[in-house]
């Protein structure tokens, strides 16, 4: 008897490690993957077929569903996919991410907890508002093009150092400086009506880039926020939401309408990975279990051309296969599990020492 | 800085699901996979390059290490790989598997617990020995070509039904009928001097084919046997050993010098999968952690052209993508985890009902 299973073609916009892991995790299901990216990028190397950006129509026309692994992808391709009715999650979530203030305004207007902020027209106004309304302590964020900490300026009573921003002619957000106890995030997935969240994690960021995270960190408020936010956006797929946590209060820092770096732990610390869950959601399949299997941790390998082999004794290495190791570039990550958070943290410390023997250089 | 990680080329003899999972699991490491098999077979579909059997020399010459996913592969290719010094595990383990009696004699001669058996020259002698020395109760096994229960005859006082074996002109083993309480197996890996075992599982076989298994089932004797057996064979890689268990006694049924169907649970129920562990061992990398994350279970999808989508709610499906669903053929499997063995067994029951609503047909 011929195999009668429907085999879906999934098109992924973007060729980075998030798409790479989505394909590796999706291979167990009867799926075919087309990627729109440069052929040397990680996801293209494991795709069934790789398309250049100009050929996005050809790729999208052949696929059953289109998704993205990064929100700053070719806008024409996104629009074309949206119009074809194949894009999931839909373009509304990405549009909120194109300019930082749109995301923040959406969140505030829908009653989600966010830091106090104000939108201004350019760098000069930003510095003025920072002085008049924030007492020269706050964060100036360029509204466009920010990712992994780019375009963000933390000013703590020393605005004179930032006078160069007076010449920057783009919208800014002036945001209160949040003196958080720690940062945390949640990964959650919405399917056709169904919602499933993973256990949040504690995150350690440096210079706007995630260095490591670990958990479980149980926080019911984050779960509720994730459920309401995905519903308000009529979102289908996996989403990551980053928070600032102070005592009993949480504020949303930002959301990512895609699988997320702080969810890499789900490859080993949860039953269904965030990547498989995303695919199940966009394909209308049943969502899988998200319960934590063990206390977990993840360490990013940033800007290093290789990893020391001893790391394999402590954890599992996911090496993305990028040709060039540039500063701050995510080259791979290491997942660990342990009997308790203490053991996980000890492993993270050892791995940090092995990968960055001379310290982080971000 | 250019990435400076050594990237190994691994050649896999055989194109079935075991090779397929080895590649899926190995993709996270900087490895390239060449497979010697037919292009439509599962492992070939996910390989970097697929070679036909005639071209084995070309493939092996280009690889750093050669392994196999099934012991009954092209013997010339195996010998060539062995002579090239690239074959791991080495050919000695496979040679013991070519004829059943060689494996059993090796085990008995090295003091491992096995059922009582006798080797005879043909079917006629087998029936005579069964009568004279086993009181017509026992198992007749053809020495060659047995796999998944083929070539095995269980005779329980009714030898008259098996008189057709008188005309079979090949070596047989006559083996005592073991009235076991249950069957179990262990998956273990030997690296360069290092040994790591997974937690054994309870196995349910029907007509010589694994239907489902679950665990953890802790048994120290099995761990000791696995450690000594891999050492005696100077084995490098992952091995599966199947046992009969009676009260406090275990007998080896057989070993498989490769990753094993009863170890599929390690993809989700253990930190490092048996497939990644095998690759680490043959590549001389550090072995990974093998501790069980949660009580686990696995159900084989046998001879079915598809699976009901509801199964995804209970577990993770690994669909091998074989074109034709023949009776008894392994088309995929489902992995589950649970809080305890009871929950795991309930999930297995539900999945069995979903996949085989009219019962197993083996």
Boltz contact constraints between the chains, C-beta under 6 A:
constraints:
  - contact:
      token1: [A, 1]
      token2: [B, 305]
      max_distance: 6.0
  - contact:
      token1: [A, 1]
      token2: [B, 325]
      max_distance: 6.0
  - contact:
      token1: [A, 3]
      token2: [B, 305]
      max_distance: 6.0
  - contact:
      token1: [A, 3]
      token2: [B, 323]
      max_distance: 6.0
  - contact:
      token1: [A, 3]
      token2: [B, 325]
      max_distance: 6.0
  - contact:
      token1: [A, 4]
      token2: [B, 305]
      max_distance: 6.0
  - contact:
      token1: [A, 4]
      token2: [B, 306]
      max_distance: 6.0
  - contact:
      token1: [A, 5]
      token2: [B, 306]
      max_distance: 6.0
  - contact:
      token1: [A, 24]
      token2: [B, 27]
      max_distance: 6.0
  - contact:
      token1: [A, 27]
      token2: [B, 24]
      max_distance: 6.0
  - contact:
      token1: [A, 28]
      token2: [B, 318]
      max_distance: 6.0
  - contact:
      token1: [A, 30]
      token2: [B, 319]
      max_distance: 6.0
  - contact:
      token1: [A, 271]
      token2: [B, 337]
      max_distance: 6.0
  - contact:
      token1: [A, 285]
      token2: [B, 312]
      max_distance: 6.0
  - contact:
      token1: [A, 286]
      token2: [B, 312]
      max_distance: 6.0
  - contact:
      token1: [A, 286]
      token2: [B, 313]
      max_distance: 6.0
  - contact:
      token1: [A, 293]
      token2: [B, 293]
      max_distance: 6.0
  - contact:
      token1: [A, 293]
      token2: [B, 294]
      max_distance: 6.0
  - contact:
      token1: [A, 294]
      token2: [B, 293]
      max_distance: 6.0
  - contact:
      token1: [A, 305]
      token2: [B, 1]
      max_distance: 6.0
  - contact:
      token1: [A, 305]
      token2: [B, 3]
      max_distance: 6.0
  - contact:
      token1: [A, 305]
      token2: [B, 4]
      max_distance: 6.0
  - contact:
      token1: [A, 306]
      token2: [B, 4]
      max_distance: 6.0
  - contact:
      token1: [A, 306]
      token2: [B, 5]
      max_distance: 6.0
  - contact:
      token1: [A, 312]
      token2: [B, 285]
      max_distance: 6.0
  - contact:
      token1: [A, 312]
      token2: [B, 286]
      max_distance: 6.0
  - contact:
      token1: [A, 313]
      token2: [B, 286]
      max_distance: 6.0
  - contact:
      token1: [A, 318]
      token2: [B, 28]
      max_distance: 6.0
  - contact:
      token1: [A, 319]
      token2: [B, 30]
      max_distance: 6.0
  - contact:
      token1: [A, 323]
      token2: [B, 3]
      max_distance: 6.0
  - contact:
      token1: [A, 325]
      token2: [B, 1]
      max_distance: 6.0
  - contact:
      token1: [A, 325]
      token2: [B, 3]
      max_distance: 6.0
  - contact:
      token1: [A, 337]
      token2: [B, 271]
      max_distance: 6.0
